[in-house]
Amino acid sequence: MIEGCSVSPADPNPDVHPGSVARPDWWKSAVVYQVYPRSFADSDGDGVGDLGGILDHLDYLELLGVDVVWLSPVYRSPMADNGYDISDYHDVDPLFGTLEQLDELIAQLHARDMKLVMDLVVNHTSSAHAWFVESRSSTDNPKRDWYWWRSPRPGHEPGSPGAEPTNWGSAFSGPAWTYDDRTGEYYLHVFTPHQPDLNWENPEVRQAVYAMMRDWLDRGVDGFRMDVINVISKVVGPVGADGRVTLPDGVVGGERDPRWPGVVDTDVFADTPAFVLNGPRVHEFLQEMHRQVFAGRPPGLLKVGETPGCPVEEAVLYTDPSRDELDMVFQFEHVDLDSGPKGKWDIRPMTMLRLKESFGRWQNGLAEVGWNSLYLGNHDQPRCVSRFGSDAPEHREQSAKALATVLHLHRGTPYIYQGDELGMGNPGFTRLEQLRDVESLNHYATAVARGENPADVSRALAYKGRDNARVPMPWDASTGAGFTTGTPWLDLHPLSGSVNAAAQVDDPDSVFSHYRRLIALRHAEPCVAHGTFRMLLANHEQLYCFERSFDDTRLLVVANLSSTADVVPDLSELVAWSSAEPLIASVPGSSPTPTDPLAPWESRVFRLT
Ligand code: GLC
């Protein structure tokens, strides 16, 4: 048993453990750990993480107690977007290792009662994928219609600004169309020009994707995290003179659509989200995918959809079990709370009241039907401690614990992004040369060309850029942080010497041990997975406080999400909790009661039976 917790972390998850009869919705009591392979562990000294590195650290994941590993893409890729541009869905990129190592990873995870969920990137391929190479080769190639090819706008010089078939902007700066002079047409890419969008209207495309997914399930993977899956269905108009459906223009210079934080150039481009998010056929496609890929297989394969710009009402549709679409979504509302009217890089303070309002609304919206993924960070977001907590030296650890406590006790499936369990904060980039991410570099070039102050742009990138989360995992205090013996592809975190796994795994007061306790609690206490949720003190500016109920058990979470000392939970109904058992306390050695004042970023969980 770990000190400070009445739950043994060694308890297996009875819902997942093959020794018991696994529930089809086992994922409600599971915790997922995201591995971003490039930054996890490098086994061959080339400075880039790989499958060998993951295989070397499975004991660590088992000790933490997670049930599922979500592996960001390891497929063959030119790496224009770090693997989210796939050129061969059936092979592993040599940078990351071999297919045999992936098989080994599946086998070893299964031997440890863990599951492997692969990233599925099928809104687009790489422009180096054989499908696209064929498609771009001629206008009458059989795969021409597998992508969105359209003629230049009439009356404009092909390839010149304004000649794009529609006025949509890309999520990573610039237009969403690139001209290909070989055939004199443009192709659509919601992301970089190296990521052409597949045309899901074409049934052959869908069949090819489903066949590939079946192959992976046959290989033994346990499900998919589906990249921007709500972007696959585009709004189309009637069939045009060229025999292809038309794609409509939007209004330029209108209000930015807050659902798509990446698109910032609304003075130049139209509001792309309206045409690509949650499109008219997306539910039909997902139901078809279910029939063709998952139906008839043993229940319990995991289907997680990444769904930017998905309101809670839409999430209910995606995750209603009777609709056979997805098990849960990754929604983006809370990670856009610190974006201003000009988008992602127009940074506003992240306030706790807004976070509570948003999370609370999602808890209510999915209370009866549907399910949510719970996350505060991933490979696309800055470190949660620096964003929602405090990475000041005196608060970093406690705020990492408080955020984890609050997140893991919500209704939904928690996701841990590698390094969050160590309390890693943003590294504090100071130079543009330190950045590698295509989104950040494109934004810098576009914003500065538009006349923005380079220092302001850099500051925004240092706070919110995706490289923050991609800094290599610190395993120990050695020169390469135990991540690599070579030169890391992205600078190590400056605190790697002290904030690392070796320093934390055996320390009962560490952030790592706190995460272990939270995971163990979810496995042992059904109320965490299945209980109802009620927000308390909704308007309190420091306290995040809520209650969960299941059968005769009630859980109470009280967390001070602020750097203010001695915050008193002045709620009369907490008196009824005076006999409650403290389950998890973030301050070492404390045995608090529900009404005790809280220190900065202190968090507590109580149980009343
Ligand atoms: C998703 C991925 C992100 C990627 C984008 C395009 O949002 O998480 O990393 O850049 O899709 O594939």
Residues whose N, C-alpha, C, O or C-beta is under 5 A from the ligand:
A	BS01	GLC	D81 Y84 F191 D227 V228 D380
